[in-house]
Amino acid sequence: MENKQALTKNILDTINSPADVKALSLDELKQLAEEIRQLLISVISKTGGHLAPNLGVVELTLALHRVFSTPKDKIVFDVGHQSYIHKIITGRREQFPTLRQYGGLSGFPKRTESEHDAFGTGHSSTSISAALGMAVARDLQKQDYDVVAVIGDGSMTGGMAFEALNNAGTLHKKMIVVLNDNEMSISKNVGAMSEYLYQLRTGETYNKIKHDLEGWLQNVEFGSDVIKVLRRLKGSVKYLMVPTSIFEELGFTYLGPIDGHDVEGLIEVLQAAKKIDGPVLVHVLTKKGKGYKPAEESPNKFHGTGPFEIATGKKIANPNAPVTYTEVFGKTLIELANEDKDIIGITAAMPDGTGLSAFAKAHPDRFFDVGIAEQHAVTSAAGAAAAGLKPFAAIYSTFLQRAYDSVLHDICIQKLHVTLCLDRAGIVGDDGFTHHGVFDYAYLRSIPEMTIMAPKDENELRHMLKTATDFAGPISVRYPRGSGVGVDMAEPLHALPIGKAEVLREGSDVCLWAIGSMVQSAMQAADKLAEQGISAGVVNMRFAKPLDKELLVEHAAKYGKIVTLEEGVLAGGVGSAVLETLNEAQLLQKCRVLTLGIPDEFVLHGDKKLLFKDLQLDVDSIVAKTTALVKEE
């Protein structure tokens, strides 16, 4: 009776560190798991975040902290969006309602946030490399602690994970890789590794051989005794009669597959893995969205979600919000592909996030999801272009950084007609500095042969995609996260003249040269400047490369004062391109240039409006800075 009464209390309220988890009974751990699930659902329904991945790793995270002792032991989560439970039980429970909010907890592991966060992992497939580096450091420094990489099966489609597995098996360092296998990354997993893990999960070949062998042994005189021995030697038939696990071939001891929601079984297996001297891979089976029916039924929709109604799982959204840039991209690409059979769509595990899901349904034979492998996505696009197709590679700006060499070496040097579609360009808000797409202007602008476009609204995005289709070389278009401006999109598709800007407003005192998402801000700023008696012209640059040099030189002479606006880093960005052009034309002594953009720092997470205010890229700040420039003598 006392035990039942003990289990009725709210255990989660008593958990302030991993030590508190170690003190719980197995029954209390199971109750804690359910309480954590309720907290996850309650908080994320308000803040948004990665719900389904975290619901799937509750028991696994509790077992990890039961067996290992952070911060001495190192646990690296990959991708880090599955670390919410880890945050909750490592002293951040009371802060959890601030998740992904301005000034609150990050949605990913962050070394400066807690000593329990061993490594920052906003992108995928990095944990095994990092864990191996930690194991090497531990041994060289003659220290004694365990290193664990918790990697999602989707992250195993990234080539870096295999590079690390190969190296770890050779070095034979003591480390543990926990493979969280839920058959999903963000969308349904693809590729040979996914099929291989399915075979390990189901064990169909092994089960058939085992059944046939046992049937034969039962018919011979000594058979029953042999069966007993084989059953004691767990897995012996498997490794005698079917090919060895690929992980064993790479030098790892393979343990699994294990039920990822059996906390007792997980603890036992992790304790066994801890005793093995060398690299170990623990294969854990989990259910993405476990414990919340809407997330179980639609794990991709609840992978990264906005606020939602708990009772129904229905997203809380503005029904009057304009269509998103992502949706416009997907619909326009279908429209273009209907007319051009050479167009194909490529994504790196993001068919939903990039808007290519609709394209996949419309043209299934021309859609390719390569898994979380951005470098491969870009180079395979280059190969397709070399063979005469017109590939559109849709990748988040922040993730294209992983394929920089492929863009330079495989596309641009060979002048191949590949269109890079950079979704989530600019400040993305809640996901923070690992996901802000603010570097693409700078890292693409430095590459010869690359043409770079950014639309002022969703209608111009349509025309830029048409422009890219008709182009004959490397070209990119970047567009922001979220809803468009709400403009009419009935205008027939047409190509834009390459490198030509658009004058939206004439003025006399100063001219705002803006690109992409900042064009709307420039127009609003011009209205406010007019109220102060300042006449500001506005130019929609359209192209970050090539610039409209002729118009720029003309405006430098006409206005004498130019302000550049970009939602990207200033170092090497569009403002830099303007300065370079005017310097080459020897006009900088006659024309003052103010460049506004992202300063030389990593931008934190939070509401986009608040971040823009901090960065002094909001309309009021633009007006204030421009006014100061105009009033300078």
Secondary structure, 3 states (H helix, E strand, C coil): CHHHHHCCCCHHHHCCCHHHHHCCCHHHHHHHHHHHHHHHHHHHHHHCECHHHHHCCHHHHHHHHHHCCCCCCEEEEECHHHCHHHHHHHHHCCCHHHCCCCCCCCCCCCCCCCCCCCCCCCCCCCHHHHHHHHHHHHHHCCCCCCEEEEEEHHHHHCHHHHHHHHHHHHHCCCEEEEEEECCECCCECCCHHHHHHHHHHHCHHHHHHHHHHHHHHCCCCCHHHHHHHHHHCCCHHHHHHCCCCHHHHCCCEEEEEEECCCHHHHHHHHHHHHHCCCEEEEEEECCCCCCCHHHHHCCCCCCCECCECCCCCCECCCCCCCCEHHHHHHHHHHHHHHHCCCEEEEECCCCCCCCCHHHHHHCHHHEEECCCCHHHHHHHHHHHHHCCCEEEEEEEHHHHHHHHHHHHHHHHCCCCCCEEEEECEECCCCCCCCCCECCHHHHHHCCCCCEEECCCCHHHHHHHHHHHHHCCCCEEEECCCCECCCCCCCCCCCCCCCCCCEEEECCCCEEEEECCCHHHHHHHHHHHHHHCCCCEEEEECCEEECCCHHHHHHHHHHHCEEEEEEEEECCCCHHHHHHHHHHHCCCCCCCEEEEEEECCCCCCCCCHHHHHHHCCCCHHHHHHHHHHHHHCC
